[in-house]
């Protein structure tokens, strides 16, 4: 089936003309005639059914449609260039895994363990793609897999549970002592640190403790667990945080676990692979390694 897309030569001509805003300079860079560049742009405009440039005498500028289209074209050309360079260098052996990861999970758990992955798989590199809280896996572009936080169901993705369902209620040792936080009902004396993307976390946890009289939604909100951890270490409040993200802080005594945790919750971290992607050896090897370390006894919660 023919793809609904202009030719690569037309897209390259469009990118080059847009960069110089000049047909003659684009022709010089592409080592073709100015009339050939003009024909490629005209062919592209016939294909898409709209003008990508405005002609103003001897000057040109991008049209509104052209400006919007250019950003996507450049991203696509860059992706093709990267893929081609990888193929030339690696010749199909090993490769690069492009992974989208929540920043806290990357810094607190994954990155410290990548040395082990490199030792086991020296022919595979891991690149960190831009992270989104809610990827559209039906149109997965720019990454081979993504680690997502949730309950395990994402459309168009295979989701493998990693960790994160075990959580601790934590605070700085000095705060526990000064506020005498000995039982869940004592949280009336504390500031609850809220995760903006898990707004019901405190309510659900308080429900498991049969604790009433505490507004579970009051407290400063953060969009990353790393900010909650930092705030808790500084003694500004109490956090409800996955154990896998605070192992070092608990070991160093910067945080203490309250009320004989950990506790089990419904959400956790999953490795999500787009179903539309062809299974590649590099991704299968990375997946097997990550699942193996995630399911070690110290991290299996």
C-alpha positions as CSV (number, residue, x, y, z in Angstrom):
1,X,0.0,0.0,0.0
2,X,1.4,3.4,-1.0
3,X,2.1,5.7,2.0
4,X,0.4,9.1,2.1
5,X,3.7,11.0,2.2
6,X,5.7,13.2,-0.2
7,X,9.0,11.9,-1.5
8,X,12.2,12.2,0.7
9,X,13.7,14.5,-2.0
10,X,10.8,16.8,-1.7
11,X,10.9,16.9,2.1
12,X,14.7,17.5,2.1
13,X,14.1,20.4,-0.4
14,X,11.4,21.8,1.9
15,X,13.6,21.6,4.9
16,X,16.6,23.2,3.2
17,X,14.5,26.1,1.6
18,X,12.9,26.7,4.9
19,X,16.2,27.0,6.6
20,X,17.6,29.5,4.1
21,X,14.4,31.1,3.0
22,X,16.0,31.1,-0.4
23,X,15.6,28.7,-3.4
24,X,19.1,29.6,-4.8
25,X,20.9,28.9,-1.5
26,X,19.0,25.7,-1.0
27,X,20.0,24.6,-4.6
28,X,23.6,25.3,-3.8
29,X,23.5,23.3,-0.6
30,X,21.7,20.4,-2.3
31,X,24.0,20.5,-5.4
32,X,21.0,20.8,-7.8
33,X,19.6,23.6,-9.9
34,X,17.3,26.2,-8.6
35,X,14.6,25.1,-11.0
36,X,14.9,21.6,-9.7
37,X,14.3,22.9,-6.1
38,X,11.3,24.9,-7.4
39,X,9.8,21.8,-9.0
40,X,10.2,19.7,-5.8
41,X,8.5,22.4,-3.7
42,X,5.7,22.7,-6.3
43,X,5.3,18.9,-6.3
44,X,5.1,18.9,-2.5
45,X,2.5,21.6,-2.4
46,X,0.4,19.8,-5.0
47,X,0.6,16.7,-2.9
48,X,-0.5,18.3,0.4
49,X,-3.0,20.6,-1.3
50,X,-1.7,23.9,0.2
51,X,1.1,26.4,0.0
52,X,4.0,25.9,2.4
53,X,5.7,29.2,1.4
54,X,4.4,32.7,0.8
55,X,5.9,34.3,-2.3
56,X,6.4,38.1,-1.9
57,X,8.3,39.2,-5.0
58,X,11.8,37.9,-4.7
59,X,11.3,37.1,-1.0
60,X,9.7,34.0,0.5
61,X,8.5,33.1,4.0
62,X,6.9,30.1,5.5
63,X,3.1,30.0,5.5
64,X,1.3,29.2,8.7
65,X,0.6,25.6,7.4
66,X,4.3,25.3,6.3
67,X,5.6,26.4,9.7
68,X,3.5,23.8,11.5
69,X,4.5,21.1,8.9
70,X,8.2,21.9,9.1
71,X,8.6,21.0,12.8
72,X,7.1,17.5,12.1
73,X,9.1,17.0,8.9
74,X,12.4,17.9,10.7
75,X,11.6,15.5,13.5
76,X,11.0,12.8,10.9
77,X,14.2,13.5,9.0
78,X,16.2,13.5,12.2
79,X,14.7,10.1,13.2
80,X,15.6,8.7,9.8
81,X,19.2,10.1,10.1
82,X,19.6,8.6,13.5
83,X,18.3,5.2,12.4
84,X,20.6,5.2,9.4
85,X,23.6,6.1,11.4
86,X,22.8,3.4,13.9
87,X,22.5,0.8,11.1
88,X,25.8,1.9,9.5
89,X,27.7,1.8,12.8
90,X,26.2,-1.3,14.3
91,X,25.3,-3.3,11.1
92,X,22.4,-4.9,12.9
93,X,24.3,-6.0,15.9
94,X,23.2,-4.7,19.3
95,X,21.8,-1.2,19.0
96,X,20.2,1.6,20.9
97,X,17.2,1.3,23.1
98,X,15.2,4.6,23.3
99,X,13.4,4.6,26.6
100,X,10.9,7.1,28.0
101,X,11.2,7.1,31.8
102,X,9.7,9.1,34.7
103,X,12.6,11.3,36.0
104,X,12.4,10.1,39.6
105,X,12.4,6.4,38.6
106,X,15.3,7.1,36.2
107,X,17.5,8.8,38.8
108,X,16.6,6.8,41.9
109,X,16.4,3.3,40.4
110,X,17.3,2.8,36.8
111,X,20.4,4.9,36.1
112,X,22.4,3.5,39.1
113,X,21.9,0.0,37.7
114,X,22.8,0.7,34.1
115,X,26.4,-0.2,34.7
116,X,25.2,-3.8,35.3
117,X,23.3,-3.7,32.0
118,X,26.3,-2.4,30.1
119,X,28.5,-5.1,31.6
120,X,26.0,-7.8,30.5
121,X,25.2,-6.2,27.1
122,X,28.1,-4.0,26.0
123,X,26.7,-3.8,22.4
124,X,23.5,-2.0,23.5
125,X,23.2,1.6,24.6
126,X,20.2,3.1,26.4
127,X,19.0,6.6,25.4
128,X,16.5,8.5,27.4
129,X,13.7,9.9,25.2
130,X,11.4,12.8,26.4
131,X,9.0,11.6,29.0
132,X,5.2,11.9,29.0
133,X,2.8,11.0,31.8
134,X,0.4,9.5,29.2
135,X,2.0,8.3,25.9
136,X,-0.2,7.5,22.9
137,X,1.1,4.0,22.2
138,X,-0.9,3.7,18.9
139,X,1.4,6.4,17.5
140,X,4.6,5.7,19.4
141,X,7.4,7.7,17.8
142,X,10.9,8.4,19.2
143,X,11.0,5.6,21.7
144,X,11.1,1.8,21.9
145,X,9.4,1.5,25.2
146,X,8.2,3.7,28.1
147,X,8.0,3.2,31.8
148,X,4.6,4.4,33.0
149,X,3.0,4.7,36.5
150,X,-0.5,3.4,36.8
151,X,-2.7,0.3,37.3
152,X,-1.3,-1.7,34.3
153,X,-3.7,-0.9,31.4
154,X,-2.6,1.3,28.5
155,X,-4.2,1.0,25.1
156,X,-2.0,-0.4,22.3
157,X,0.8,-1.4,24.7
158,X,2.0,-4.6,26.4
159,X,2.5,-3.7,30.1
160,X,4.9,-5.7,32.3
161,X,4.7,-4.9,36.0
162,X,8.1,-3.8,37.5
163,X,7.6,-2.5,41.0
164,X,6.2,0.4,43.0
165,X,3.1,-1.1,44.7
166,X,4.8,-1.2,48.0
167,X,4.7,2.3,49.6
168,X,6.0,3.8,52.8
169,X,4.6,6.7,54.8
170,X,7.8,8.7,55.4
171,X,9.2,11.8,57.0
172,X,12.4,13.2,58.4
173,X,13.4,11.8,61.8
174,X,13.2,15.2,63.5
175,X,9.6,15.7,62.3
176,X,8.5,12.4,63.6
177,X,9.9,13.2,67.0
178,X,8.7,16.8,67.2
179,X,5.2,16.0,66.0
180,X,5.0,12.7,67.8
181,X,3.8,10.8,64.8
182,X,3.1,7.4,66.4
183,X,-0.2,6.3,64.8
184,X,-2.1,7.2,61.6
185,X,-4.5,9.5,63.5
186,X,-1.5,11.7,64.4
187,X,-1.3,12.9,60.8
188,X,-3.7,15.6,61.8
189,X,-0.6,17.3,63.1
190,X,1.4,16.9,59.8
191,X,1.4,18.3,56.3
192,X,0.5,15.7,53.7
193,X,2.7,15.9,50.6
194,X,0.5,15.2,47.6
195,X,1.3,13.8,44.2
196,X,-0.7,15.7,41.5
197,X,-1.0,12.6,39.3
198,X,-2.1,10.3,42.1
199,X,-4.6,12.5,43.8
200,X,-6.5,9.8,45.7
201,X,-3.4,8.1,47.2
202,X,-3.8,9.5,50.7
203,X,-7.5,9.0,50.8
204,X,-7.1,5.3,49.8
205,X,-4.3,4.8,52.3
206,X,-6.2,6.4,55.2
207,X,-9.2,4.2,54.3
208,X,-7.1,1.1,54.8
209,X,-6.1,2.4,58.2
210,X,-9.8,3.2,59.1
211,X,-8.6,6.7,60.0
212,X,-11.1,9.6,60.0
213,X,-11.0,13.3,60.6
214,X,-8.1,14.0,58.2
215,X,-8.6,15.8,54.9
216,X,-6.7,13.6,52.5
217,X,-6.6,16.2,49.7
218,X,-5.0,19.1,51.6
219,X,-1.3,19.7,51.2
220,X,1.2,21.0,48.6
221,X,1.1,19.2,45.3
222,X,4.1,18.0,43.2
223,X,4.2,16.4,39.8
224,X,7.3,14.2,40.6
225,X,8.1,11.9,43.5
226,X,11.6,13.3,43.6
227,X,10.2,16.6,44.8
228,X,8.1,14.9,47.5
229,X,11.2,13.0,48.7
230,X,13.3,16.2,48.8
231,X,10.5,18.1,50.7
232,X,10.1,15.2,53.2
233,X,13.9,15.0,53.8
234,X,13.9,18.7,54.6
235,X,11.2,18.1,57.2
236,X,8.3,20.0,55.6
237,X,5.8,17.2,55.6
238,X,5.0,13.5,55.3
239,X,5.1,11.6,52.0
240,X,3.5,8.5,50.7
241,X,6.2,7.1,48.4
242,X,7.0,3.8,46.5
243,X,9.7,2.0,48.4
244,X,11.9,1.6,45.3
245,X,12.4,5.4,45.2
246,X,13.6,5.9,48.7
247,X,15.9,3.0,49.5
248,X,18.9,5.2,49.8
249,X,17.2,7.8,52.0
250,X,15.9,5.1,54.4
251,X,19.3,3.5,54.6
252,X,21.1,6.8,55.3
253,X,18.5,7.7,57.9
254,X,17.3,10.8,56.0
255,X,13.8,9.4,56.1
256,X,12.0,7.1,58.5
257,X,9.1,4.8,57.7
258,X,6.1,5.5,59.9
259,X,3.5,3.1,61.3
260,X,5.2,-0.2,60.5
261,X,5.0,0.1,56.7
262,X,5.3,-0.8,53.8
263,X,1.7,-0.9,52.5
264,X,0.3,-2.3,49.3
265,X,-1.4,0.0,46.8
266,X,-3.0,-0.5,43.3
267,X,-0.6,1.5,41.2
268,X,3.0,0.9,40.3
269,X,5.6,1.2,37.5
270,X,5.2,-0.8,34.3
271,X,7.4,-1.3,31.3
272,X,5.1,-0.6,28.3
273,X,6.0,-1.7,24.8
274,X,4.0,-0.5,21.8
275,X,2.2,-3.4,20.2
276,X,2.8,-1.8,16.8
277,X,6.5,-2.2,17.2
278,X,8.3,-5.2,15.7
279,X,9.9,-7.2,18.5
280,X,13.7,-6.5,18.2
281,X,16.5,-8.5,19.9
282,X,17.9,-5.3,21.6
283,X,14.5,-4.6,23.2
284,X,13.9,-8.2,24.2
285,X,17.3,-8.3,25.9
286,X,16.7,-5.0,27.8
287,X,13.2,-6.1,28.8
288,X,14.5,-9.4,30.2
289,X,17.3,-7.6,32.2
290,X,14.9,-5.0,33.6
291,X,12.3,-7.6,34.6
292,X,15.0,-9.7,36.3
293,X,16.3,-6.9,38.5
294,X,12.8,-5.6,39.2
295,X,11.7,-9.0,40.5
296,X,14.7,-9.5,42.8
297,X,13.4,-9.9,46.4
298,X,14.6,-6.4,47.5
299,X,12.5,-4.7,44.7
300,X,9.6,-7.1,44.1
301,X,7.0,-4.9,45.9
